[in-house]
């Protein structure tokens, strides 16, 4: 039930409208400038999953929350019931975060985890609103050395960070809240594209589930208890997404890391 008072019709309402208008304007710019990059990043994520890889997410502060948000949209569900997808947020293991931060320094809290978890063909989604977060930059460096694909999410000041990434999703704003709103909008769109492309029908979903089970099934007569991957089944039909080249954003380096 809405309260009607002088406050809601006065300066606070005007401030609310100005803030919401600014947010909407940023999202409109993202639609015009980033749609192709989001589609290309989604195609990279789909390829990773189809080849048995894992998508990792990292970020600090609000970007940590966004990293966890996107990971759970893939590992749980976004819009439809379907098999879980391999997505991991590197921000959630507090024992690892505190041990690595204490023993090696905070700048290595994500990169150290990737050294043990990341494999060639995996994807890292790295979020930093400023492009200057050393913990995220270190993670990108390790991911590139290990042959992973890097999807970077940053703001208008993150030019140099964007250049380190294979795909750059750049929110066209210099304001942290607007950048974060852009990141979650692009993240939601990426998750929707992955889900729609991989699970456009019940038959496709069943095929994906069977493929995952068969990859982990032990081969008869194999020594010991170790499971060997079975032959990869034929891929189910899926929505075809064009692969535009990742574009680099222009701008200056950021003032504060997040």
Helices and strands as residue ranges (DSSP letters): H 6-9, H 11-50, E 55-58, H 62-75, E 87-89, H 94-104, G 106-108, H 111-117, E 123-127, H 134-145, E 149-155, H 159-163, E 167-171, H 176-198, H 202-215
